[in-house]
Amino acid sequence: MNSLSPSPKLSKDEVEQGLSNIIFDGITTHTFVTLTSGIFLIAFALELGAPNIVIGLLAAIPPLAELVQIPAVGLIEKFRNRRFITIVTSVMSRGLWIIIAVIPFLFSQQIGIYCLICFLFLYSCISSVKHCCWKSWMKDLIPDEILGLFFSRRMALSFALATVLSLCASFFLNIWQSDSLRTPVYGYSFIFLAGSLIGLAGTYFLIKTPEPRMITTPGIPLRQRLTEWYSDTNFRNLIIFLSLWSFAVNLAAPFMTVYLLTRLSLDITIVILLSIVSQICSIMSFPLWGSITDRFSNKSVLSIAGPLFLLCFLALTFTNLPEPHAVTFPLLLIIHIIMGVSTAGVTLAAGNIGLKLAPKGSATSYLAGISIFTALAAGISPIIGGYFVDHLAECELSWNLTWRSPNLQITIPTLHLQHWDFFFVFAFLIGLYSIHRLSYVQEQGEVDEPIFIPSLIAYGRDMRNFSTAGGIRNLLRFPMNDIDIQSDNNALQCRLGQNLQEVADDDRKTGKR
């Protein structure tokens, strides 16, 4: 316990080593999440016979459980050892997936669905405490000026390894299900077991990461701490944007896998391969978005990546008109490529903007405020979707262009909405409004779009450097010296700009004389 106590002051070497450990922690954590959620979790539930309302409930449980962060704030303020709490909750939550993995071996399908819901709820509650501690810990550990660069490196490596393991898992499922004598659901159990063990092994890097001592603000009651952010108008606007965005995305995203598996009748291996294509595009995009967030602002990235992501939902409605057609798979491929690029930008910027705008000393309560409201939005929307999706199964909205002549009649389907298509359209419209709400958020360093777009294109040319082996190796170690060099360069540029301005002023005075 004493070895996990916070340090009054961290040296430069300790911070650098801590950042490297956090990168390795991100790799194992994302691997664990990839193998125990998303496509694998939904396919596992479908194998157990779960209906659409259960799929919506499974998607709603993790965000709703984030409300546990309310008492977690009090726990952190009283215990004041975020590393210890993070390690304990990580071991408990990740260990629960060993129990979830053996559900098909111990229970019938009907009872297995109930057990899955219960254990997922317990896992999510414990994880929410961990999230609250971890984000507050990272806010004090990671320098503000490198948030974008650091998390882009962390996410890029995490996505890279998770992509490889997803591909291996899909091949394993393909081999497992090729034998008719094997029970298909057991294949997912082995994947969950592997994810749980990798996640448990990743807690080693949390143990090796130092924690700076929390800034003490005595005399403030817990209720006041939890509502401290409300008086900050700018932060309140940020929460409104993130809540609307969370509602829009979670209204449609949980059913995308169901849509591909049932409506388009794709094989699980094809669905996973499309997901891997999306992840690869995210990996290639993280250096680009990370550089832009540090150079310009998170808000600039969200204003570009957000609409691109929403357009992918709208494009899904054209993959069947009203049935799958010749360009369905090419369209799905393009959608997943664009979604991968835009997801990287949204994930990075949405996470960083909260960390950036939360003041030191109050980060725990501010970030908990974001988690609480986005959790409510993300939890309510899939439940609404799961409840109404079956009611919309018999509804249809179509719009066709028809040409008639004495010898010819041509009908071109331009719009055909049914079943899940309605949720993709609703998510698109609500998401557009959330982007409008983003304009009310003020972030230091934001730039006008005419300046931002050319810089975005210029930064894109540097993405080729990410493929080098040396570049990959450098991602594993985060050099603090680079920060000093960057700071010196920024200071030099400032002095040069001041000198040029003085020369220009002298020229104008000379011209007047």
URNORFEN-V257655 format. One line per field, one symbol per residue. ss: DSSP state (H for helix, E for strand, C for the rest). A space follows every 50 residues. Layout:
ss->???
This chain:
ss->CHHHCCECCCCHHHHHHHHHHHHHHHHHHHHHHHHHCHHHHHHHHHHCCC CHHHHHHHHHHHHHHHHHHHHHHHHHHHHCCHHHHHHHHHHHHHHHHHHH HCHHHHCCHHHHHHHHHHHHHHHHHHHHHHHHHHHHHHHHHCCHHHHHHH HHHHHHHHHHHHHHHHHHHHHHHHHHHHCCCCCHHHHHHHHHHHHHHHHH HHHHHHHCCCCECCCCCCCCCHHHHHCHHHHCHHHHHHHHHHHHHHHHHH HHHHHHHHHHHHHCCCCHHHHHHHHHHHHHHHHHHHHHHHHHHHHCCHHH HHHHHHHHHHHHHHHHCCCECCCECCCHHHHHHHHHHHHHHHHHHHHHHH HHHHHHHCCCCCHHHHHHHHHHHHHHHHHHHHHHHHHHCCCCCCCEEEEE EEEECCCCEEEEEEEEEECCHHHHHHHHHHHHHHHHHHCCCCCCCCCCHH HHHHHHHHHHHHHHHHHCHHHHHHHCCCCCHHHHHHHHHHHHHHHHHHHH HHHHHHHHHHHHC
